[in-house]
Amino acid sequence: MTTAQIESIGQHNGQTVTLQGWLYNKRKAGQLMFLIVRDGTGFIQSVVFKKEVDEATWEAAKEATQESSVIVTGVVRKDDRAPYCGYELGVQKLELLQKVPPESYPISHKEHGPDFLLENRHLWLRTPSQMATMRIRHEVMAASRDFFNQRGFINVDAPIITANAAEGTTTLFEIDYFDDKAYLSQTGQLYMEAAALALGNVYCLGPVFRAEKSKTRKHLTEFWMIEPEMTYIDLDDNLKIQEEYVAYVVQRVLQNRASELKFLERDLSKLESITAPFPRIAYDEAVTLLQSMGSEIQWGDDLGAPDETLLGEHFQKPVFVHRFPTAIKAFYMKPDPERPEVVLGADLIAPDGYGEIIGGGQRIDDYDLLVQRIEEHKLPLEAFDWYLDLRKYGSVPHGGFGLGIERLVAWLAGAPHVRESSPFPRTIYRIKP
Amino acid sequence: MTTAQIESIGQHNGQTVTLQGWLYNKRKAGQLMFLIVRDGTGFIQSVVFKKEVDEATWEAAKEATQESSVIVTGVVRKDDRAPYCGYELGVQKLELLQKVPPESYPISHKEHGPDFLLENRHLWLRTPSQMATMRIRHEVMAASRDFFNQRGFINVDAPIITANAAEGTTTLFEIDYFDDKAYLSQTGQLYMEAAALALGNVYCLGPVFRAEKSKTRKHLTEFWMIEPEMTYIDLDDNLKIQEEYVAYVVQRVLQNRASELKFLERDLSKLESITAPFPRIAYDEAVTLLQSMGSEIQWGDDLGAPDETLLGEHFQKPVFVHRFPTAIKAFYMKPDPERPEVVLGADLIAPDGYGEIIGGGQRIDDYDLLVQRIEEHKLPLEAFDWYLDLRKYGSVPHGGFGLGIERLVAWLAGAPHVRESSPFPRTIYRIKP
């Protein structure tokens, strides 16, 4: 007997196969039972006709409850009316491996509140919408690595445990490190700068941590970030690779996860239009544009969430806002030589209110200027001795960016909150399961 | 002018190209200067002949010190005698971008001690051996993901911040989590079990943490681990995928990083022989074999480092040791139904003394037995409520394994210590840079 997976069930049309999975839902109509079976790769309607199966199978099908583990053998039949995958299984045999006691499974087919679902994240992952979101996340991760690997970037992982407080200590988680104190890394960027000066174009893709008390739908305390860093580039090169990368990921997800996007009721034509180049707007112009749309933003302010939403609505595409005021950006960002009050950096704002998904730009490559900026930001100079070495020994123009994976996934999957695009989300109040 | 990379310099034979990089080393012989230039992708000998360049270029070449950043234009010439890459560059123009003051660069071409090198890890990465090791690490990471992605596994990232103490609290790092306490994850396995029951075959690949005071050459406090988890499998299926995976990674590294392996003076023929299947030996037999080779191991003891080295020498290939005593293994490992004093699990021991690179096996899928084992291990039952749910709701036979990336890289690269296979290694005494 062939063991098949629902994802590729079409290859077995007309054949008898065995599926190993779980009962998702069930409906009985006289001599017929309609079982929705899931196996992790998809869902399929499996029809049990009393006259066509033996007593044991009929009883097992009757006994099977939601999430009971089942092994089902039957004939694959193409049927365009069949829900989920366009095929159904004509059941010949059903084995009930473990029976979930009736009425005991916590997540029923009715609506549940987000707190309850997060409490049961280990089970919530079994629902079609969460499975689809996780499969889209997988595609985003794979596409991200493929994009940079194909371009010769070297994957260099940044450390998590760090003695450095790259952007200040207020949003850092502190760890007991044997008899000492350490922090969880907020960004791999500083390490990627060191790696880039050794290995050329590099990237890290790993978890980063922010001890922010933000309770918005865009914040997690732990999230994954890809941080490419490139040598001998300027801001324009940097933005070009960013837009090519984001467009590539969107098109890969459309290509390989179209059924998941459709299940999540995403507007595919809108995603199909996400191709490079992306619009670019200077911060100065963005402020004027936002004011004309009713925002109270003033030159010098950071963009608020409503400002980002307005820009997204205006452009209907990810949009680069470049040359932010130096005063509101991180110490390492390179001021524009022609206009030092703004930096040679840009944020990429996603449409549909998903906000900033990328921050990046040129890094200061002059030793004295970097020392001055560290001092202006009242950061401890001694913590940055090795980082300053990168400007002492073979400094070159370099830059990079960081993209938050969960925000990108939330946008693509249309998730109402970024916590749905993390397998096991961590927020201020939740670190379990 | 074409900007080229040394890695693919052969495509430009006979052409004039520009290289953007750094000076690695220099030798002067009268009217000739031999500059070894690196650009992150490789090293190339660049020859400056006084009669063929202008005064500015000759002076810049004279001025350039180790690790100064340089932009060099010249003609690519194939020359089998040329060191590093088999090509040399006939320099026409050299620009000195940033000059490192003479005698100031910390890492000279003489030997340095490991502490000094680790202190300067951000610069040590620029040396040929470390660059080669990092490029092998990149290949291991890419090959690992490709192997599982191609087989339909879904990448589900496990959380780092966790409330669980999966294998006891003694080797956990504690974090201040707002007003609470949390831990850094030692393993993603428990989360992968939850994900597998939702999504089928899954894996995570991320950093894990062990607060062990081990000072051996095989231990880091932070390292990367790949942890695949599969549903509806048995131990034999599990070991098959492990050996196919490891063999695939070894062959990919041989194929794509042969020049790095050669630079590191690895015996390629030994690595070429690493193909599936791998030898399998029961723990019982391993004890007898080790005793015959002079080990003092007794039935019931874990394998010591010298035992692992002896097994590696005996088999000259990675070897599975299966069915260890239940008493010395983790609480979640499934006892062999035919012999409950041993578990349905195996370790994979690498040759050449690199020790255990994989631990894995079947997980207990029976609710009552799992509760009993948690209690026997004196672990807090309430911390495992969600983990126990996986046996209450749709339990199925499942298993998986964990492979430590840095140990695998250390073996392939022939590194004397696992800290050389981590970009920024963390040990008991070192969290900087």
Interface residues (C-beta under 8 A of the other chain):
Chain A: Q5 E7 Q20 W22 D39 G40 T41 E67 S68 S69 L97 Q98 V100 S104 Y105 N120 R121 H122 L123 L125 R126 Q130 M131 M134 R135 R137 H138 M141 A142 R145 N149 G152 I154 N155 V156 D157 A158 P159 I160 I161 T162 A163 N164 F173 E174 I175 D176 Y177 F178 D180 A182 L184 Y191 A194 A195 A196 L197 A198 L199 G200 N201 G206 P207 F209 A211 K213 T221 E222 W224 T231 Y232 W386 Y387 D389 L390 K392 Y393 G394 S395 V396 S422 P423 F424 R426 I428 I431 K432 P433
Chain B: Q5 E7 Q20 W22 D39 G40 T41 E67 S68 S69 L97 Q98 V100 S104 Y105 N120 H122 L123 L125 R126 Q130 M131 M134 R135 R137 H138 M141 A142 R145 N149 G152 I154 N155 V156 D157 A158 P159 I160 I161 T162 A163 N164 F173 E174 I175 D176 Y177 F178 D180 A182 L184 Y191 A194 A195 A196 L197 A198 L199 G200 N201 G206 P207 F209 A211 K213 T221 E222 W224 T231 Y232 W386 Y387 D389 L390 K392 Y393 G394 S395 V396 S422 P423 F424 R426 I428 I431 K432 P433
